[in-house]
Amino acid sequence: MMHANPGRDEIAHLLRSVQTVAIVGLSNNQRRPSFGVARELRGFGLNIIPVNPNLSSPVLSEEPYASLRDVPEPVDLVDVFRRSEHASEVAREAVEIGARVLWMQLGVVNEEAASYAREHGLTVVMDRCLAVDYRNLCFR
């Protein structure tokens, strides 16, 4: 079965309930889309957790973690900024840590990851920009 994203109202309700977002693949390069999204989400008042094994210093004043398993606090939403072929691994970790939502950014499409996450009770949004949806659906 092909994944279908939740409707606008469900996404808006979901986003209003989110406090902590782990951004998998967050870059410390200010020109990268992941950095811009993280900065914008932080500006909306969300708690941002960088997840990237290649980071060794804080990003947006937040300590990075090598994997979702290393994050010491509960995560509401996992935002995936990895290539599509890596999304299944992220989905498994998101399930393991008890996240409520798996969000795959624009261009990240992985039906297997979406199916796995859904089967384990996560809400899944795929191929959409979290910052754009937050801005458009939570500030109207």
TILOMI-502079 format. One record per residue (C-alpha): chain; z, x, y; residue number from 1. Coordinates in steps of 0.05 Angstrom, whole numbers, plus 32768, in hexadecimal, padded with zeros to 4 digits. Last residue first. Example, Ala and Ser with C-alpha at 12.3 -4.5 7.8 and 13.67 -1.06 7.14 Angstrom:
<nubas>
NUBA  ch     z     x     y    i
NUBA   A  808F  8111  7FEB    2
NUBA   A  809C  80F6  7FA6    1
</nubas>
This chain:
<nubas>
NUBA  ch     z     x     y    i
NUBA   A  80D3  7FC3  826D  140
NUBA   A  80F8  8003  8261  139
NUBA   A  8104  8003  8216  138
NUBA   A  80BF  7FF3  81FD  137
NUBA   A  8091  801E  8228  136
NUBA   A  80BD  805B  8232  135
NUBA   A  80D7  805A  81EA  134
NUBA   A  8091  804F  81CF  133
NUBA   A  8075  8089  81F8  132
NUBA   A  80AE  80B7  81E5  131
NUBA   A  80A8  80A7  819B  130
NUBA   A  805E  80B3  8198  129
NUBA   A  803C  808D  815F  128
NUBA   A  801A  80A3  811F  127
NUBA   A  804E  8086  80F0  126
NUBA   A  808C  805B  80F8  125
NUBA   A  80B8  8053  80BB  124
NUBA   A  80F9  802C  80B5  123
NUBA   A  8123  804E  8080  122
NUBA   A  813D  802A  8043  121
NUBA   A  812D  805B  800B  120
NUBA   A  80EC  8039  7FF7  119
NUBA   A  80D8  803C  8040  118
NUBA   A  80E3  8087  8043  117
NUBA   A  80BB  8093  8004  116
NUBA   A  8082  8066  801A  115
NUBA   A  807D  8087  805F  114
NUBA   A  807F  80CD  8041  113
NUBA   A  8048  80BB  800E  112
NUBA   A  801E  809A  8045  111
NUBA   A  801E  80D8  8070  110
NUBA   A  8002  80D4  80B6  109
NUBA   A  8019  8102  80EE  108
NUBA   A  7FE4  80FE  8125  107
NUBA   A  8013  80DD  8157  106
NUBA   A  805B  80E9  8141  105
NUBA   A  807A  80D4  80FF  104
NUBA   A  80BA  80AD  8107  103
NUBA   A  80EA  80A7  80CC  102
NUBA   A  8122  8078  80DD  101
NUBA   A  8168  8069  80C3  100
NUBA   A  817D  80B0  80B2   99
NUBA   A  81AC  80B8  8077   98
NUBA   A  81A9  8104  8070   97
NUBA   A  8186  8102  802D   96
NUBA   A  8153  80CD  8044   95
NUBA   A  813F  80F8  807F   94
NUBA   A  813B  8134  8051   93
NUBA   A  810A  8110  8023   92
NUBA   A  80E1  80F8  805E   91
NUBA   A  80DE  813F  807A   90
NUBA   A  80C1  8158  8038   89
NUBA   A  808F  811F  8038   88
NUBA   A  807B  812E  8080   87
NUBA   A  8064  8175  8071   86
NUBA   A  801C  8163  8061   85
NUBA   A  8018  813D  80A3   84
NUBA   A  8024  817B  80CD   83
NUBA   A  8069  817C  80EC   82
NUBA   A  8082  8159  812B   81
NUBA   A  80AB  8126  8104   80
NUBA   A  80E0  80FD  812A   79
NUBA   A  811D  80EE  80FE   78
NUBA   A  8145  80B3  8119   77
NUBA   A  818E  80A0  8114   76
NUBA   A  81AB  80E5  8104   75
NUBA   A  81F4  80ED  80F0   74
NUBA   A  8214  8130  8102   73
NUBA   A  8216  8176  80E3   72
NUBA   A  81CA  8182  80E1   71
NUBA   A  81BF  81B5  80A9   70
NUBA   A  819D  8184  8079   69
NUBA   A  816B  8173  80B0   68
NUBA   A  8152  81BA  80AB   67
NUBA   A  8156  81FD  80D0   66
NUBA   A  8182  81E2  8107   65
NUBA   A  817B  81EB  8152   64
NUBA   A  81B3  81EE  8185   63
NUBA   A  81A7  81BF  81C0   62
NUBA   A  81A2  81D7  8208   61
NUBA   A  815B  81BC  820F   60
NUBA   A  814A  81EA  81D5   59
NUBA   A  8182  821A  81C0   58
NUBA   A  8173  825D  81A0   57
NUBA   A  815C  8273  815B   56
NUBA   A  8121  8244  814E   55
NUBA   A  80F2  8253  8114   54
NUBA   A  8118  8226  80E3   53
NUBA   A  8109  81E9  810E   52
NUBA   A  8135  81AC  8119   51
NUBA   A  8148  819F  8161   50
NUBA   A  817D  8168  8169   49
NUBA   A  8175  813A  81A5   48
NUBA   A  81AB  8108  81BB   47
NUBA   A  8188  80D0  81E2   46
NUBA   A  8195  80C3  822B   45
NUBA   A  814E  80B0  8240   44
NUBA   A  8148  80F6  825E   43
NUBA   A  8157  8112  8219   42
NUBA   A  811D  80E9  81FF   41
NUBA   A  80F0  8106  8235   40
NUBA   A  8105  814E  8227   39
NUBA   A  80FB  8144  81DC   38
NUBA   A  80B6  8126  81E7   37
NUBA   A  80A1  815F  8215   36
NUBA   A  80BB  8193  81E4   35
NUBA   A  8097  8173  81A9   34
NUBA   A  8056  816F  81D2   33
NUBA   A  8055  81BB  81DA   32
NUBA   A  804F  81D9  8220   31
NUBA   A  809A  81E4  8227   30
NUBA   A  8099  8213  81EA   29
NUBA   A  80DD  820C  81C9   28
NUBA   A  80BC  81E4  8192   27
NUBA   A  80D8  81A9  816D   26
NUBA   A  80BD  81A7  8125   25
NUBA   A  80EE  8172  810D   24
NUBA   A  810B  814D  8148   23
NUBA   A  814E  8130  8134   22
NUBA   A  815C  80F3  8160   21
NUBA   A  81A2  80D8  816D   20
NUBA   A  81B2  8098  8192   19
NUBA   A  8182  8064  8176   18
NUBA   A  8191  8019  817C   17
NUBA   A  8162  800C  81B6   16
NUBA   A  812B  802E  818F   15
NUBA   A  8132  7FFE  8155   14
NUBA   A  8130  7FC0  8181   13
NUBA   A  80F2  7FDB  81A4   12
NUBA   A  80D1  7FEC  8161   11
NUBA   A  80E0  7FA6  8146   10
NUBA   A  80C4  7F86  8185    9
NUBA   A  8085  7FB0  8183    8
NUBA   A  8076  7FA2  813A    7
NUBA   A  808A  7FD0  8101    6
NUBA   A  8055  8002  80EA    5
NUBA   A  8029  7FF1  80AF    4
NUBA   A  8025  8023  8076    3
NUBA   A  7FED  801B  8044    2
NUBA   A  8000  8000  8000    1
</nubas>
